[in-house]
Amino acid sequence: MGPELEKEQPPGELTMNQVATRTREQVRSYLFGTLIPTAKESWPADSADLFEHGMDSLRLMQMLVFIEQEVGVNLPDHEVTPERIGSVDSIVEWIGQHQKR
């Protein structure tokens, strides 16, 4: 199957892939640049277990506030599960489920 074609976007608007890439970079930069300070060359893979790399409940709450304030997405507290917050991949996927399209 060939690559997915995205609808042409008006000038200045981002495609869904661009939004997902930007969101992933925001999450990674905040996680490993601020919450769990780590040298960039040592950042774990996006699929790595964040709790094995220093994530805890306080950092999780700070992450949720960051996502709401900087990414502009409110993630409902009742949806917080280990599966949704365990890795960069799962957090970005969860954000994607709540971003306005």
FENDADA-V298842 format. One record per backbone hydrogen bond with DSSP energy under -1.0 kcal/mol. CO is the residue of the C=O (numbers start at 1). NH is the residue of the N-H. Records with the same first field share a line. If there is no record, write none. Layout:
CO = NH ; NH
//
This chain:
10 = 13
15 = 19
16 = 20
17 = 21
18 = 22
19 = 23
20 = 24
21 = 25
22 = 26
23 = 27
24 = 28
25 = 29
26 = 30
27 = 31
28 = 32
29 = 33
30 = 34 ; 35
31 = 36
32 = 38
39 = 42
40 = 43
45 = 48
46 = 89
49 = 52
50 = 53 ; 55
56 = 60
57 = 61
58 = 62
59 = 63
60 = 64
61 = 65
62 = 66
63 = 67
64 = 68
65 = 69
66 = 70
67 = 72 ; 73
76 = 79
77 = 80
81 = 85
86 = 50
87 = 91
88 = 92
89 = 93
90 = 94
91 = 95
92 = 96
93 = 97
95 = 98 ; 99
//
